[in-house]
């Protein structure tokens, strides 16, 4: 009798994984990829950042028209003085790079994939 009961008993079966493919998340739309996220959120962040940078520039005594006038004067100086103006251009480049490169590096490090 014991043999009969052992034969009829079966081992527990492993749970079956369905053959149907798992539903993959929808790929981001072209607009989301272009903006790097949901467009309204990105636009809000850009607006907030613009206000912050504008405030800082105003505290420093800079005006957007001063910047535009300075750029126009730079091109005029390049035209009038020749190669001396390239030194001025280099100074503008270095001044901008002091801010742009660290910000770019921080953004790249924050957005780096984790766990790889």
Secondary structure as UniProt FT lines:
FT   HELIX           2..8
FT   HELIX           30..35
FT   HELIX           39..59
FT   TURN            60..61
FT   HELIX           64..81
FT   TURN            82..83
FT   HELIX           84..110
//
